[in-house]
Amino acid sequence: MALDLCSSTIVLSGGKVVFSGPTEKVLNDSEFLHHNALEAPLCYARPYCQLEHAP
């Protein structure tokens, strides 16, 4: 849903901006998501949904 609604995303942690940029970029960074206690959309659990696998 976030990818459908938002072309850019800002992530805050401890009151500081830790990411500001394209939503699809942050959703494809599983290490960043895990480090910031975030989860990717369910479809991103499938490898073919990742940017590097895009046609």
Biopython code that builds the backbone (N, CA, C, O; Angstrom):
import numpy as np
from Bio.PDB.StructureBuilder import StructureBuilder

atoms = [
    (1, "MET", "N", (0.812, -1.180, 0.000)),
    (1, "MET", "CA", (0.000, 0.000, 0.000)),
    (1, "MET", "C", (0.868, 1.262, 0.000)),
    (1, "MET", "O", (0.573, 2.212, -0.725)),
    (2, "ALA", "N", (1.926, 1.279, 0.801)),
    (2, "ALA", "CA", (2.788, 2.464, 0.848)),
    (2, "ALA", "C", (3.364, 2.770, -0.528)),
    (2, "ALA", "O", (3.443, 3.931, -0.930)),
    (3, "LEU", "N", (3.762, 1.736, -1.245)),
    (3, "LEU", "CA", (4.340, 1.935, -2.572)),
    (3, "LEU", "C", (3.298, 2.477, -3.544)),
    (3, "LEU", "O", (3.624, 3.270, -4.428)),
    (4, "ASP", "N", (2.056, 2.057, -3.386)),
    (4, "ASP", "CA", (0.976, 2.539, -4.250)),
    (4, "ASP", "C", (0.609, 3.992, -3.960)),
    (4, "ASP", "O", (0.200, 4.725, -4.861)),
    (5, "LEU", "N", (0.756, 4.403, -2.711)),
    (5, "LEU", "CA", (0.302, 5.730, -2.305)),
    (5, "LEU", "C", (1.403, 6.786, -2.217)),
    (5, "LEU", "O", (1.137, 7.977, -2.383)),
    (6, "CYS", "N", (2.638, 6.354, -1.957)),
    (6, "CYS", "CA", (3.714, 7.310, -1.671)),
    (6, "CYS", "C", (4.919, 7.084, -2.573)),
    (6, "CYS", "O", (5.495, 5.996, -2.571)),
    (7, "SER", "N", (5.299, 8.070, -3.325)),
    (7, "SER", "CA", (6.486, 7.936, -4.172)),
    (7, "SER", "C", (7.767, 8.173, -3.380)),
    (7, "SER", "O", (8.842, 7.728, -3.783)),
    (8, "SER", "N", (7.652, 8.874, -2.253)),
    (8, "SER", "CA", (8.825, 9.082, -1.399)),
    (8, "SER", "C", (8.445, 8.814, 0.055)),
    (8, "SER", "O", (7.279, 8.892, 0.445)),
    (9, "THR", "N", (9.470, 8.498, 0.841)),
    (9, "THR", "CA", (9.273, 8.108, 2.233)),
    (9, "THR", "C", (10.330, 8.765, 3.111)),
    (9, "THR", "O", (11.484, 8.910, 2.707)),
    (10, "ILE", "N", (9.932, 9.155, 4.301)),
    (10, "ILE", "CA", (10.860, 9.648, 5.315)),
    (10, "ILE", "C", (10.722, 8.724, 6.515)),
    (10, "ILE", "O", (9.617, 8.486, 7.004)),
    (11, "VAL", "N", (11.861, 8.201, 6.990)),
    (11, "VAL", "CA", (11.871, 7.322, 8.156)),
    (11, "VAL", "C", (12.597, 8.051, 9.278)),
    (11, "VAL", "O", (13.713, 8.541, 9.104)),
    (12, "LEU", "N", (11.938, 8.112, 10.436)),
    (12, "LEU", "CA", (12.522, 8.747, 11.614)),
    (12, "LEU", "C", (12.914, 7.680, 12.627)),
    (12, "LEU", "O", (12.231, 6.666, 12.769)),
    (13, "SER", "N", (14.012, 7.912, 13.326)),
    (13, "SER", "CA", (14.443, 7.040, 14.412)),
    (13, "SER", "C", (15.078, 7.918, 15.481)),
    (13, "SER", "O", (16.026, 8.653, 15.206)),
    (14, "GLY", "N", (14.569, 7.841, 16.667)),
    (14, "GLY", "CA", (15.099, 8.671, 17.743)),
    (14, "GLY", "C", (14.988, 10.157, 17.449)),
    (14, "GLY", "O", (15.823, 10.947, 17.890)),
    (15, "GLY", "N", (13.958, 10.538, 16.707)),
    (15, "GLY", "CA", (13.751, 11.949, 16.385)),
    (15, "GLY", "C", (14.617, 12.477, 15.255)),
    (15, "GLY", "O", (14.609, 13.675, 14.972)),
    (16, "LYS", "N", (15.373, 11.581, 14.601)),
    (16, "LYS", "CA", (16.243, 11.989, 13.492)),
    (16, "LYS", "C", (15.826, 11.285, 12.213)),
    (16, "LYS", "O", (15.361, 10.146, 12.239)),
    (17, "VAL", "N", (15.996, 11.973, 11.102)),
    (17, "VAL", "CA", (15.723, 11.377, 9.796)),
    (17, "VAL", "C", (16.840, 10.385, 9.472)),
    (17, "VAL", "O", (18.009, 10.761, 9.390)),
    (18, "VAL", "N", (16.470, 9.113, 9.289)),
    (18, "VAL", "CA", (17.462, 8.096, 8.951)),
    (18, "VAL", "C", (17.347, 7.668, 7.490)),
    (18, "VAL", "O", (18.232, 6.996, 6.961)),
    (19, "PHE", "N", (16.256, 8.062, 6.848)),
    (19, "PHE", "CA", (16.090, 7.815, 5.416)),
    (19, "PHE", "C", (15.119, 8.830, 4.866)),
    (19, "PHE", "O", (14.106, 9.148, 5.489)),
    (20, "SER", "N", (15.439, 9.335, 3.696)),
    (20, "SER", "CA", (14.540, 10.200, 2.950)),
    (20, "SER", "C", (14.797, 9.939, 1.479)),
    (20, "SER", "O", (15.867, 10.258, 0.960)),
    (21, "GLY", "N", (13.815, 9.358, 0.811)),
    (21, "GLY", "CA", (14.006, 9.040, -0.597)),
    (21, "GLY", "C", (12.869, 8.218, -1.147)),
    (21, "GLY", "O", (11.790, 8.157, -0.558)),
    (22, "PRO", "N", (13.116, 7.577, -2.292)),
    (22, "PRO", "CA", (12.070, 6.791, -2.952)),
    (22, "PRO", "C", (11.575, 5.637, -2.075)),
    (22, "PRO", "O", (12.369, 4.912, -1.476)),
    (23, "THR", "N", (10.281, 5.484, -2.014)),
    (23, "THR", "CA", (9.679, 4.416, -1.209)),
    (23, "THR", "C", (10.171, 3.056, -1.648)),
    (23, "THR", "O", (10.483, 2.218, -0.802)),
    (24, "GLU", "N", (10.252, 2.811, -2.942)),
    (24, "GLU", "CA", (10.678, 1.488, -3.414)),
    (24, "GLU", "C", (12.118, 1.180, -3.005)),
    (24, "GLU", "O", (12.472, 0.016, -2.817)),
    (25, "LYS", "N", (12.940, 2.203, -2.867)),
    (25, "LYS", "CA", (14.320, 1.977, -2.442)),
    (25, "LYS", "C", (14.374, 1.502, -0.993)),
    (25, "LYS", "O", (15.077, 0.540, -0.683)),
    (26, "VAL", "N", (13.643, 2.163, -0.108)),
    (26, "VAL", "CA", (13.658, 1.751, 1.304)),
    (26, "VAL", "C", (13.001, 0.387, 1.483)),
    (26, "VAL", "O", (13.439, -0.403, 2.319)),
    (27, "LEU", "N", (11.962, 0.103, 0.714)),
    (27, "LEU", "CA", (11.289, -1.186, 0.848)),
    (27, "LEU", "C", (12.144, -2.340, 0.338)),
    (27, "LEU", "O", (11.911, -3.489, 0.713)),
    (28, "ASN", "N", (13.114, -2.057, -0.498)),
    (28, "ASN", "CA", (13.995, -3.096, -1.025)),
    (28, "ASN", "C", (15.249, -3.289, -0.187)),
    (28, "ASN", "O", (16.076, -4.142, -0.510)),
    (29, "ASP", "N", (15.407, -2.517, 0.877)),
    (29, "ASP", "CA", (16.597, -2.627, 1.729)),
    (29, "ASP", "C", (16.232, -3.390, 2.997)),
    (29, "ASP", "O", (15.919, -2.782, 4.021)),
    (30, "SER", "N", (16.272, -4.718, 2.931)),
    (30, "SER", "CA", (15.826, -5.541, 4.055)),
    (30, "SER", "C", (16.668, -5.322, 5.310)),
    (30, "SER", "O", (16.146, -5.394, 6.422)),
    (31, "GLU", "N", (17.959, -5.056, 5.145)),
    (31, "GLU", "CA", (18.821, -4.805, 6.309)),
    (31, "GLU", "C", (18.397, -3.516, 7.018)),
    (31, "GLU", "O", (18.301, -3.480, 8.245)),
    (32, "PHE", "N", (18.146, -2.472, 6.250)),
    (32, "PHE", "CA", (17.691, -1.206, 6.818)),
    (32, "PHE", "C", (16.355, -1.389, 7.531)),
    (32, "PHE", "O", (16.179, -0.909, 8.650)),
    (33, "LEU", "N", (15.418, -2.078, 6.891)),
    (33, "LEU", "CA", (14.107, -2.306, 7.490)),
    (33, "LEU", "C", (14.245, -3.043, 8.816)),
    (33, "LEU", "O", (13.644, -2.646, 9.814)),
    (34, "HIS", "N", (15.024, -4.103, 8.831)),
    (34, "HIS", "CA", (15.216, -4.885, 10.047)),
    (34, "HIS", "C", (15.848, -4.026, 11.151)),
    (34, "HIS", "O", (15.401, -4.055, 12.298)),
    (35, "HIS", "N", (16.875, -3.275, 10.801)),
    (35, "HIS", "CA", (17.576, -2.427, 11.767)),
    (35, "HIS", "C", (16.640, -1.386, 12.390)),
    (35, "HIS", "O", (16.830, -0.988, 13.539)),
    (36, "ASN", "N", (15.641, -0.951, 11.639)),
    (36, "ASN", "CA", (14.721, 0.082, 12.118)),
    (36, "ASN", "C", (13.364, -0.484, 12.524)),
    (36, "ASN", "O", (12.382, 0.252, 12.632)),
    (37, "ALA", "N", (13.317, -1.798, 12.748)),
    (37, "ALA", "CA", (12.101, -2.481, 13.202)),
    (37, "ALA", "C", (10.909, -2.231, 12.285)),
    (37, "ALA", "O", (9.785, -2.018, 12.742)),
    (38, "LEU", "N", (11.178, -2.264, 10.985)),
    (38, "LEU", "CA", (10.136, -2.080, 9.973)),
    (38, "LEU", "C", (9.989, -3.373, 9.184)),
    (38, "LEU", "O", (10.889, -4.213, 9.181)),
    (39, "GLU", "N", (8.864, -3.527, 8.523)),
    (39, "GLU", "CA", (8.624, -4.692, 7.685)),
    (39, "GLU", "C", (8.249, -4.257, 6.289)),
    (39, "GLU", "O", (7.527, -3.280, 6.094)),
    (40, "ALA", "N", (8.747, -4.994, 5.330)),
    (40, "ALA", "CA", (8.376, -4.754, 3.933)),
    (40, "ALA", "C", (6.978, -5.320, 3.700)),
    (40, "ALA", "O", (6.537, -6.200, 4.440)),
    (41, "PRO", "N", (6.284, -4.828, 2.690)),
    (41, "PRO", "CA", (4.986, -5.415, 2.352)),
    (41, "PRO", "C", (5.141, -6.907, 2.080)),
    (41, "PRO", "O", (6.213, -7.363, 1.682)),
    (42, "LEU", "N", (4.092, -7.648, 2.291)),
    (42, "LEU", "CA", (4.132, -9.098, 2.137)),
    (42, "LEU", "C", (4.634, -9.515, 0.763)),
    (42, "LEU", "O", (5.395, -10.478, 0.658)),
    (43, "CYS", "N", (4.233, -8.824, -0.284)),
    (43, "CYS", "CA", (4.676, -9.225, -1.626)),
    (43, "CYS", "C", (6.193, -9.085, -1.783)),
    (43, "CYS", "O", (6.779, -9.744, -2.642)),
    (44, "TYR", "N", (6.836, -8.246, -0.978)),
    (44, "TYR", "CA", (8.289, -8.075, -1.082)),
    (44, "TYR", "C", (9.052, -9.267, -0.509)),
    (44, "TYR", "O", (10.271, -9.353, -0.663)),
    (45, "ALA", "N", (8.355, -10.175, 0.143)),
    (45, "ALA", "CA", (8.995, -11.394, 0.623)),
    (45, "ALA", "C", (9.286, -12.332, -0.543)),
    (45, "ALA", "O", (10.074, -13.269, -0.414)),
    (46, "ARG", "N", (8.657, -12.078, -1.665)),
    (46, "ARG", "CA", (8.864, -12.892, -2.862)),
    (46, "ARG", "C", (9.977, -12.253, -3.686)),
    (46, "ARG", "O", (9.909, -11.059, -3.979)),
    (47, "PRO", "N", (10.993, -13.014, -4.064)),
    (47, "PRO", "CA", (12.154, -12.445, -4.776)),
    (47, "PRO", "C", (11.790, -11.674, -6.039)),
    (47, "PRO", "O", (12.456, -10.689, -6.361)),
    (48, "TYR", "N", (10.766, -12.087, -6.757)),
    (48, "TYR", "CA", (10.448, -11.414, -8.009)),
    (48, "TYR", "C", (9.846, -10.032, -7.797)),
    (48, "TYR", "O", (9.638, -9.304, -8.767)),
    (49, "CYS", "N", (9.561, -9.649, -6.556)),
    (49, "CYS", "CA", (9.054, -8.311, -6.263)),
    (49, "CYS", "C", (10.193, -7.322, -5.990)),
    (49, "CYS", "O", (9.959, -6.115, -5.942)),
    (50, "GLN", "N", (11.408, -7.813, -5.813)),
    (50, "GLN", "CA", (12.540, -6.954, -5.517)),
    (50, "GLN", "C", (12.986, -6.187, -6.761)),
    (50, "GLN", "O", (12.862, -6.696, -7.875)),
    (51, "LEU", "N", (13.495, -4.985, -6.588)),
    (51, "LEU", "CA", (13.912, -4.159, -7.724)),
    (51, "LEU", "C", (14.945, -4.842, -8.597)),
    (51, "LEU", "O", (14.886, -4.741, -9.822)),
    (52, "GLU", "N", (15.899, -5.542, -7.979)),
    (52, "GLU", "CA", (16.949, -6.153, -8.789)),
    (52, "GLU", "C", (16.419, -7.292, -9.658)),
    (52, "GLU", "O", (17.102, -7.730, -10.584)),
    (53, "HIS", "N", (15.208, -7.776, -9.372)),
    (53, "HIS", "CA", (14.594, -8.838, -10.165)),
    (53, "HIS", "C", (13.552, -8.285, -11.130)),
    (53, "HIS", "O", (12.908, -9.048, -11.850)),
    (54, "ALA", "N", (13.382, -6.991, -11.150)),
    (54, "ALA", "CA", (12.358, -6.386, -12.006)),
    (54, "ALA", "C", (12.725, -6.561, -13.479)),
    (54, "ALA", "O", (13.901, -6.539, -13.842)),
    (55, "PRO", "N", (11.713, -6.732, -14.313)),
    (55, "PRO", "CA", (11.978, -6.886, -15.765)),
    (55, "PRO", "C", (12.536, -5.626, -16.388)),
    (55, "PRO", "O", (12.808, -5.599, -17.589)),
]
sb = StructureBuilder()
sb.init_structure("model")
sb.init_model(0)
sb.init_chain("A")
sb.init_seg("    ")
for serial, (resi, resn, name, xyz) in enumerate(atoms, 1):
    if name == "N":
        sb.init_residue(resn, " ", resi, " ")
    sb.init_atom(name, np.array(xyz, "f"), 0.0, 1.0, " ", f" {name:<3s}", serial, name[0])
structure = sb.get_structure()
